[in-house]
Amino acid sequence: MANIKSAKKRIIVAETRAARNKAIRSRVKTFVKKVHAAIETGDKAAAAEALRVAASEINRAESKGVYHANTASRKVSRLSKAVASME
């Protein structure tokens, strides 16, 4: 256990940020699952709308520093490709 005041604060701040990042990642995963669910049902309009919302969430996570720019771009690209490849 930390004895120095600044070290104690760093522990608290790290836990707070980790919880925030985890919540944001979880939210992104939920929206990605919604896109995949729409693709499975074959509803192109619903998939496109779910993609729009998911891309927005991924970009928001990127702007908050949860995802690296390349990671966010890759996620959006793969989702877009999946929606575009629907029959």
C-alpha positions in Angstrom: 0.0 0.0 0.0 1.2 3.5 -0.9 2.4 5.7 2.0 3.0 8.9 0.0 0.0 11.2 -0.6 0.6 11.6 -4.3 0.9 7.8 -4.8 -2.4 7.3 -3.0 -4.0 9.9 -5.3 -2.5 8.2 -8.4 -4.1 4.9 -7.3 -7.5 6.6 -6.9 -7.2 8.4 -10.2 -6.1 5.2 -12.0 -9.0 3.3 -10.7 -11.4 6.1 -11.7 -10.0 6.3 -15.2 -10.0 2.5 -15.6 -13.7 2.3 -14.6 -14.6 5.1 -17.1 -12.6 3.4 -19.9 -14.3 0.1 -19.1 -17.7 1.7 -19.3 -17.0 3.3 -22.6 -15.5 0.1 -24.1 -18.6 -1.8 -22.9 -20.9 0.7 -24.5 -19.0 0.5 -27.8 -19.2 -3.3 -27.7 -23.0 -3.1 -27.2 -23.5 -1.0 -30.3 -21.2 -3.2 -32.3 -23.3 -6.2 -31.3 -26.4 -4.3 -32.4 -24.8 -3.9 -35.9 -24.0 -7.6 -36.1 -27.5 -8.5 -34.9 -29.0 -6.4 -37.7 -26.7 -8.0 -40.2 -27.8 -11.5 -39.1 -31.5 -10.6 -39.5 -30.7 -9.3 -43.0 -32.3 -5.9 -42.5 -30.1 -3.6 -44.5 -31.8 -0.3 -43.3 -31.5 -1.3 -39.6 -27.9 -2.4 -40.2 -27.1 1.0 -41.8 -28.7 2.9 -38.9 -26.9 0.7 -36.3 -23.6 1.3 -38.2 -24.1 5.0 -38.0 -24.7 5.0 -34.3 -21.9 2.5 -33.6 -19.4 4.6 -35.7 -20.4 7.6 -33.7 -19.8 5.8 -30.4 -16.4 4.5 -31.6 -15.3 7.9 -32.7 -16.4 9.3 -29.3 -14.4 6.7 -27.5 -11.4 7.6 -29.7 -11.8 11.3 -28.9 -11.8 10.5 -25.2 -8.6 8.5 -25.5 -10.0 5.1 -24.9 -9.1 3.8 -28.3 -6.1 4.6 -30.4 -7.0 6.4 -33.7 -6.0 3.4 -35.8 -8.0 1.0 -33.6 -11.1 3.1 -33.9 -10.6 3.4 -37.7 -10.2 -0.3 -38.1 -13.3 -1.1 -36.1 -15.4 1.3 -38.1 -13.9 0.0 -41.4 -14.7 -3.6 -40.5 -18.3 -2.8 -39.5 -18.8 -0.7 -42.7 -17.4 -3.6 -44.8 -19.7 -6.1 -43.1 -22.8 -3.9 -43.7 -21.8 -3.2 -47.3 -21.3 -6.9 -48.0 -24.9 -7.7 -47.1 -26.9 -9.2 -50.0 
